[in-house]
Amino acid sequence: MTRTFLRPDDLHDLVADQFGTGRRLAALDRLTGGTKKGVYRLTLDDATTSVLYVWAPDEDYWPPAPPAVPDSPFRDAFGVELFATNHAALDAAGVRTPRLFLLDLDRRYLGADLALVEDAGSVTLEALMERDPAAAAEPLAALGDALRRMHTTTSRQYGKLTLIAKEEAEQERPTESIILDLALHDLDAVKARDTRIADAHDRIAAHLRELAAAVAPRRSYGLVHGELGPDHVLVTPAGEPVLIDFEGLVSFDIEWDHAWTQMRFGDAYPALKPVEVDAARLEFYRYAQVLSLIEGPLRIADSDFPNGDWMRDLAEWNIGKALAALS
């Protein structure tokens, strides 16, 4: 498909309303990495910058699909309403996020949902850890403090924060049952795409059910980012870690975050000084995420996403992990 992205002229009214008619937009740069929303850096003629998030069909690379598990809190995790609610929840928990300048829920400017936020820079914690591990130590420790605040902000309800606030969150079955259904769905979807997974399908399904059966019941949940890696943390010139891409924030089992951060932070994970987690739940969620990281990348690689080879390589890596767990 042919996609249409923002041009400077599209933002004339927004810039005039937000920054005054005496300033103009000198540059508009579309930043890479997003798959569900567009991310743009606005540079004004006085060299000040801000970042614009846009949720519009042309910015979403994911192929349409029916919900795999209708009561999953992780489905449809995009949009300005989630962004606004989750931003407020993280702020209340003392977690640093980009400062919010504008929310446009009425689609006044572009005919699409948008949020204008502080430009926290372009240095990710991931890049800093690779380039200068010593310089990354302080923001890594500060991120650990933020995660402990999130994971100890507890609730007796799980789900999207928007639905919890409206008392619409479904609470009819255990969280581990939802994750089992998600993992089995991912397994079935991948079976049609990869013969190795197809051949091991029944053994993988049995392994999933065995892991799920070992999980003890629980009715207390924390704030969970959902897919927190060092690429989802910006580091300001002052060394502050700034959490981004948090539309998927939910109230859920903190093991979901820890399974992800263990994978993404690798040897640096202990520096986060994580809170205590349930080992059986963590192991189950870790394996479920492996299957998710096969299904999702293969699905988006079939779209016009510009980095399809990277997605296929990611799926291949996790196919190896899924099969190795069976031996």
N, C-alpha and C positions, 0 to 999 in steps of 0.2 A: 504494500500500500504506500501511497505518497502521503507523507506527514507534513503538516504545516506547523512550524514553531514560531515563537514570538519574534517580532521585529521591533526596533526602537519606536517606530511611529505608533504601535499598539499601546504604548505606555504613556502617551502624552498626558492624558487626563490624570492618571494615577500619580505621575511625577509632579504635576502642577498642584494637585490637592495635598499631597503629602510633604512636599519639599518647597513649595512656593513657585510662583511664576518666574521669579528671578533666577532660577537654576534650571539647567537642562541636562538631559541624559546624554552623556558623552560616549558611553559604551554599554553594550548589552551582550553578555557572554553566557551561553548555555553550558552549564557544568555537566560533566559526565557522571555516570554511576546510577542514576535513578531508573527504575523500571515501571513505576506506577504514577509518578508525578514528574513535572519538569522543574528543574532548579536553575535559576538564572542569577547571575551577579550583575547588579546595576551600579555603574560608575557615573557619578555626576561630574559636571565641569569643574567643581572645586576639589575633585579627587576623593570625595567621600563615597563610601560604598554601602550597599545593603544587599540582601538576598531575597529573591521572590520565589515562593513555591506555588506551582500551578497544577491543579488537578483537572485535567481535560482529556477527552478521548485520544487526541493525537499524542499525548504524553505517556499513555499507558501501553506498554508493550505486551502485556499478558493476554493471551488468547482467551476469549470468553469461554467459561465452563460452568456447568451446574455445580452447586455447592457439594463438596465431597461428603461432608458431615455437617448437616444443617445447624447443629447446636455448638459447633466449634467456635470458641472465642477468637480464633485466629483468622477466620474468613472475612473477606471484605474489609481488610485493615488499611483503609485509605480514606482521605477526605478531610475537609477543613474542620468539620465538627469534631472528629476524633482528635485532630491536631490540637484544637483549642482546649478540649477537655483534658487531654493527656498533658499538655503543656502546663495547665493549671495544677494538675496533680503532682507533677514533678517539682514545680515551684514550691508547692506546699510541703513537699518532702525535703526541701533544701538541696535539690539537684539542679546544677547549672545547665541551662539550655539557652539557645539564642533568644535574646530579648525581643519581645513581640511589639511591632509597630502598628500593624494593621491586619485585621481579619475581614475578609469580604465574603460573607455568607450569602449576600443578596446578588452577587454576580454583577455588580454595578459597572465594573471596568472592562472585563474581558469576556463576559458571558460564561465564566468558569469560576469555580472556587479558588481563592488565592489567600496567601498569607505573606506579609512583608515582615522580614525579621532582620535583626542585627547580622552583619557579616562578621562571623567569628574567625575568619581567616581561612586559609586553604591548607594548613598543615594538619594532617591527621595524626592521631596517636600511633597508628600503624607505621606511617612513614618515619615518625620520630624514633620509634623503637628500632627500626631497621638502620637508620642513619646515625643515631647517637643514643645508645641505650642509657648512658649515664644521665643525659638530659631528660629522658623519658621517665626516670624513676619517680620524680615528684608528681607529675600529672597522673602516673599510674597509681600511686598511693592515694591521691585525691579521688580518683575514679573509684577505687576500692571503698573509700569512705561513703561516696554517693551510693554505690550499690548496696552497702549495708543499710543505709537509710531506706532505700527502696524496699529491700527484702524484709525489713522489720516494720514496715508500714502495713499492718495486717488487717485483714477483713475476713468475715465469715462467709462472704459471697465471692464467687469467681465469675469472670466474664469481662466484656468490654466495659470500661468505666462509664461510657455514655448510657449503656443499658442498665447498669447498676443504679445510676442516678435517677433513671426513669422507672425503676423497679420492674424492668422488663427482662432482666438477665435470667436465662433458664438455669435451674439448679437441680434438675431431676436425676442426674446420675453422676457418679464419681468422675473426677477429672481424668483418672487413668483409663477409664472406659472410653472417653472421648479420644484420647491419644492412641489407644489401641485401634479404634475404628479409622482414625486418620492414617495410621501406619499401614493397616491392611489395605486401605484404599490406594495409597501410594504404591504398595507392592503390586496390586492388581493392575494399576495403570502402567507400571514399568514392565510388567510381564509381557505385554504386547510389543514392547520396544527393544528388549534385550533378551537374547536366547539364554544367556547365563543365568539371569534372574528367573526366567521362565523355568529352567531346569531345576532351580533350587527353591522354587516358590513354596512348596509344601514345607520344606525344612525351615525356611525363613518365617513362615506363618506360625509354625510350632514354636520356634524360638521366641517370637514376639509374645505369644500367649503365655509361655513359661515365665518370661520376664515380668509380664503384667500380673501374673498370679502371685508373684513374690512381694508385691507392693502392699503395704499396710494402709488402711483407710485413713483419711485426713479431712478436716473441715476448717482449715485455716490457711489463708493465702496471702501472698505479698505482691508488691508492684513488680511486674516482670516486663522488661523491654521487649523480649521476644526473639531478637536476633542480634544481640549486642556483640560486635567485634570491634577491634581497634580502628577499623575504617569508619565506624559510626560515632567516633569521638574526635572532635576538633580540639586542637590545643592553641590557645590564644598566645600572643607575644608575652603575656604575663605568666604563662605556664598553667593556666586554668584548663581543665578538661571540660568540654562542652558537649553534652549529649545531643545527637541529632537522629533523624529517621525514627521517631518514636510513635508514629501512628498506630503501631502494633502493640503499644503498651496495654497490658491487661492486668487484672487481678487474677493470679494463678499460682500454681506450684512453683516455688523459686528454683527447684531443680531444673525446670525448663531453661531458665537463664544460665544456670551453672553448667549444664551440658553443652550449651552453645559457647560460653566463654572459655571453658576448658579447651574446646576444640580450636577456637579462634585465637586465644592468647598463648596457647602452648606452654612453653617453659616459664612464661611471665605470669601465668595464672596465679601461683601462690602469692605473688606480690600484691594481689588484690585483697588478700586476707579475708577470704569469703566466710560467711556465716556457716554454721554447721548444717549439713543437708542429710537427707535420707539416702543411703547408698543404693538400696534396691530401686527406688524411684529414679534416681539419677541414672543408673545403668539402663533402665528401660527407656527413659527419655532420650538418652544418648543414641541408642540404636534406632529409635523412631526418627530422630533427626537425620541419621544417615540415609534412611529411605526417602525422606523428604528432599534431601539434597541430591537424589537421583531423579526423582519425578519432576520437581520444579525446574531444574536446569534443562532437562531434556524437552520439557514442554515449551519453555520460552525460547530455546534454541531453534525450534521449528517456526518461530515468528520472524519478523524483520528486525529483531533486536540486533544492534550493530556488533556485538561481541559474542556471537553464537559459538565460536570455537572455544572460548574460555568457559562457557557454560557446559559444553560437551566434555571438556577436560575435567571440570568439577564433578560431573556425573560419573565419569570413568573412575576417578579417585575413590568416590564413595561406593561404587559397585565393588571395588576391591575390598573395601572395609566391610561391607555387608556380607560378602562371602567368607572373608577371613574369620568373622565371628562364629561361623558354624563349625570350624575345624577344631 
